[in-house]
Amino acid sequence: MDFDFKELSNDSDIVDRLREFIVSVDEIQEILKFIENPEFYQQLSNMEKIKFNLLMSFSMNSLFWMYLRAEGIDPMNHQIKAENERLKESMARAKQIHDRNTKMPRINKDVAKRFIKHELWDPKSKSENLVENIKEAKDN
């Protein structure tokens, strides 16, 4: 797709930037088409769905942020800033939950009970073994 930049065609820097922008917009449109597929979303686990939804929300807010900048509106004084902060907090919370579920060690109580039952010494058997060892030592 080739555009007629008319009076801007003499400025190669602006033309190059506009072409890069057009390519980026086309790539975003392709990604959004891929995302529309409901089968893709259904295949995700719950944690992946949370990450996906947060990513999509943050991406859309970022695109809106760029739109505001392109329109000459200061996004720092707009509600979008508060929304982005809320999404960042949600992302941090999702990461915290993910880390807690994956990095924190868990104890299997049944295994621990079996381990304690079978591996710890029994005072009677140890004392009996000690008495036998003492008797054997005296005999030698």
N, C-alpha and C positions, 0 to 999 in steps of 0.2 A: 504494500500500500504506500503510494508516494503522494505526498501532499504538496500543494502549491503554497509556499510561504510568502509569496508576493514581495512586499518591501523588506521583509526580514531575511530573504534569501541571501542578501549580501553579508550578513553576519553569520559566519560558519559556526561559531560557538553556540549561538542560540538555536540554530537549526539542528546541530548535533544533540543538544540537550532535549529539544522537543522530540526528536526521533527516539531517543532513549526513553523518554517519558511515554511515548506511544507504545513502544515495545513493552514497557513495564505494565501499562494498562491492559494490553492484550494478554500478558501472562497472568495477571490478576483475574481477568475474565475466565481464562481457561481453568484456573484453580477453583474458582467459584462454581463452574459447571461440574467439576469433579465432586465437589462437596455436596451438590444437590442430590447425589445418588443416595437414596435411603438405605440401600443394602450395605453401603459402606459404614454407615452409622450403626446399624444393627449388629455388625460384626465386632464392634468395639466392646471391651470390658467396661465395667462401671467407672474405674479410675481413668481409663482412656477417654470415656465420654466426658468426664469432668474436665480433663485437660483440653479436649477438643472444643468443648463449649467455651471455656475460658479463652482459649486461643482465638476462636472466631469472634468473640465479643471484643477482645482487645484489638484484633485486626480491624474490625469495622470501626471501632472508635478511633483508631489511628488514621484510617482513611478519612473519617469525618474531620479529624484534626487537620489533616492536609488540605481538605476542602475549605475549611475555615481560613487557613493561612492563604490559600489561593484567592479567596474572596476579600482578603485584606482585614479579616476580623481576628483580633487577638484571642487565641484559644485559652490563654492564661486567665482571662476574665470571663470565661464561658463555663457552663455546667459540665462540659466534656472533661474538664480537668478533674473535677470531683469524681466523675464516673471512672476515669482512668485510675485514680487513686484507689477507689473501691475495688476495681478489678485486680490491681496489684496486691491488695490485701487478700483477696480471694485466692489468688495464685499462691501466695505465701502460705495460706491456710491449707490449700490442697497439697502443697509440697510437704508441709508438716505432717499431714495425715498419711501421705504416702511413705514418708520416712519412718514414721512410727510403726506402720504396718510391715515394712520390709527390713529395716535396719535394727529394730529393737529385738533382742533375743527373747524367745518365748520358752517357757518350761512346760514340757509334757509331764503332767502330774503322775500319770500311770507309769511312765518310764522311770521317773524319779523314785517312786515307791518301790518298784522292782529292783532298781539299782541299790537302794538303801537296804532292802530286805536281803538280797543275795550277796552283796559285796562287803558289808560291814561285818566286823568280827562279832562272834557270839562269845560273851564272857565265859560261859561254861566250857566251851570247846577250847578256847585259848588257854584257860587255866589247866585243863586236863592235859593239853599238849605240853604246857610248861612243866607240869609234874613229871610227865613221861620223859621229857628231855633231861630233867635233873636226875632221874633214876638212871638213864642211860649214861650220863656223864659220870656218875658214881661207880657204875659197873666197869667202866673203861679205866 
